């Protein structure tokens, strides 16, 4: 293995760790939710002390994590079962497993907490929409290519899904859950970042 390949592998590992750490505001305290796709546990970490302060157990090959805006639930994509697992944020116990349309990767919660969007990496792909009141999958948004990452824009108006295989960015209107546009690119899309203009 060349130094270049070793460096790339280190960067890939570092990126995976960063992308799987998500802020959780619970009781006005920020914590990190760290998934573990090589195991069956998810760690809750206090960034002030760098100590593990909680653990969610029994989610095999967990991939993406997101937190309800009110901090009451943690949602985790379960690759082994092809489910979205719902975790009580106080007890850290899995309370529901919602069957998905295919093998999941990363997830995002809508700004109002009423929907969870799950990227489906298994062909043909898509974004599964989970209603958080009924805890049911209500639809799958069609995408061009399978989806690794699903995001909600900072203003909450759009759901954005990136496809590695399809080399596309698929954008949906969050209010109608209908396609807004698709952008074809020359390379696959994995992580994305959004910045807000000064005027919002």
C-alpha positions in Angstrom: 0.0 0.0 0.0 1.4 3.4 -0.9 1.5 6.4 1.4 -1.2 8.0 -0.8 -3.5 5.1 -0.3 -2.9 4.9 3.5 -3.6 8.7 3.7 -6.8 8.3 1.8 -7.9 5.4 4.1 -7.1 7.6 7.2 -9.2 10.5 5.7 -12.1 8.1 5.0 -12.1 6.8 8.6 -11.9 10.4 10.0 -14.7 11.5 7.8 -16.9 8.6 8.9 -16.4 9.5 12.5 -17.2 13.2 12.0 -20.3 12.5 9.9 -21.7 10.1 12.5 -21.4 12.6 15.3 -24.5 14.7 15.7 -25.4 17.3 18.3 -28.2 16.5 20.7 -29.6 19.2 23.0 -31.2 17.6 25.9 -31.9 19.5 29.1 -29.9 22.4 27.7 -26.8 20.2 27.4 -25.1 19.4 24.1 -24.0 15.8 23.7 -22.6 13.8 20.8 -24.4 10.7 19.4 -21.7 8.4 17.9 -22.9 5.5 15.8 -20.8 2.3 15.4 -21.4 0.5 12.1 -19.0 -2.2 13.1 -21.0 -3.1 16.2 -24.3 -3.0 17.9 -24.1 0.0 20.2 -24.3 3.8 20.0 -22.5 6.0 22.4 -23.7 9.3 23.9 -20.7 11.5 24.7 -20.3 14.6 26.7 -18.0 16.9 24.6 -17.0 19.0 27.6 -15.4 16.0 29.3 -14.9 13.6 26.3 -16.6 10.9 28.5 -19.2 8.4 27.4 -22.3 9.2 29.5 -24.8 6.8 27.9 -25.1 3.8 25.5 -27.8 2.6 23.2 -27.5 -1.2 22.9 -28.8 -3.8 20.4 -28.8 -1.9 17.1 -26.7 -4.1 14.8 -24.7 -2.2 12.1 -26.2 1.2 13.1 -25.4 3.9 10.5 -27.1 7.2 10.7 -28.5 9.1 13.8 -30.7 12.1 14.3 -32.5 13.6 17.2 -36.0 15.0 17.6 -36.1 18.8 18.0 -37.5 18.4 21.5 -34.8 16.0 22.5 -37.3 13.2 23.4 -36.2 10.7 20.8 -33.1 9.5 19.0 -33.6 7.9 15.6 -31.0 5.4 14.3 -30.9 3.7 10.9 -30.4 -0.1 11.4 -28.6 -1.7 8.5 -29.0 -5.3 9.8 -32.8 -5.1 10.0 -33.4 -2.4 7.3 -35.4 -0.4 9.9 -35.5 3.0 11.5 -35.1 2.4 15.2 -36.7 4.8 17.6 -35.0 5.3 20.9 -36.3 6.9 24.1 -33.8 9.6 24.9 -34.2 9.3 28.6 -34.0 5.5 28.9 -31.8 4.9 25.8 -34.0 1.9 25.0 -35.3 1.1 21.5 -39.1 1.5 21.6 -40.0 0.9 17.9 -38.5 -0.5 14.8 -40.0 0.9 11.6 -39.6 -1.3 8.5 -38.0 0.6 5.6 -38.3 0.1 1.8 -34.7 -1.1 1.6 -31.2 -1.0 3.2 -30.7 2.4 4.9 -27.8 4.8 5.3 -28.0 8.3 6.8 -31.0 10.1 8.0 -32.4 13.6 8.9 -35.2 15.0 10.9 -37.5 17.8 9.6 -37.2 21.1 11.4 -40.7 20.7 13.0 -39.9 17.1 14.0 -42.9 15.7 12.2 -40.9 13.7 9.7 -37.7 11.6 9.5 -36.1 11.2 6.1 -34.0 8.0 5.6 -31.6 7.6 2.7 -32.1 4.2 1.1 -28.8 2.9 -0.4 -30.3 -0.4 -1.7 -31.3 -0.1 -5.4 -33.4 1.5 -6.8 -32.9 3.9 -3.8 -35.1 6.7 -2.6 -35.8 8.6 0.6 -38.2 7.0 3.0 -40.5 9.4 4.8 -41.4 8.4 8.4 -44.3 10.1 10.2 -43.2 10.6 13.8 -46.7 10.7 15.2 -47.8 7.3 13.9 -44.2 5.9 13.6 -45.0 4.6 10.1 -43.3 4.8 6.8 -45.8 6.9 4.8 -44.0 7.1 1.4 -40.7 6.7 -0.5 -39.6 9.7 -2.4 -38.1 8.5 -5.8 -34.6 9.5 -6.6 -32.2 9.1 -9.5 -29.8 6.7 -7.9 -29.6 5.1 -4.5 -29.1 7.5 -1.5 -26.3 7.6 1.0 -27.2 10.9 2.7 -30.5 12.7 3.3 -30.5 16.3 4.7 -33.0 19.0 5.5 -31.9 22.6 4.6 -31.5 25.0 7.5 -34.7 26.8 6.6 -36.6 23.5 6.7 -38.0 24.0 3.2 -36.2 21.3 1.3 -35.1 17.7 1.7 -31.8 17.1 -0.2 -30.6 13.6 -1.0 -27.2 12.7 -2.5 -26.5 9.7 -4.7 -23.0 8.2 -5.1 -24.1 5.8 -7.8 -26.5 8.2 -9.6 -24.1 11.2 -9.3 -27.1 13.3 -8.5 -28.5 15.8 -5.9 -32.2 15.1 -5.6 -34.2 18.0 -4.0 -37.8 17.7 -2.6 -40.1 20.4 -1.4 -40.6 19.5 2.3 -44.2 20.9 2.4 -45.5 18.9 -0.5 -43.0 16.0 -0.5 -42.8 16.3 -4.2 -39.6 16.6 -6.4 -38.3 20.2 -6.7 -35.3 19.5 -9.0 -32.5 17.1 -9.7 -28.9 18.2 -10.4 -26.7 15.8 -12.4 -23.0 16.0 -11.6 -19.9 14.2 -12.9 -19.0 12.4 -9.6 -21.0 10.7 -6.9 -22.4 12.7 -4.0 -21.9 11.7 -0.4 -21.6 14.4 2.3 -22.9 17.9 1.8 -22.9 21.1 3.9 -25.3 24.0 3.9 -24.6 27.6 4.8 -27.1 30.4 5.5 -26.8 33.8 3.9 -26.7 36.7 6.4 -30.3 37.6 5.5 -31.4 34.0 6.1 
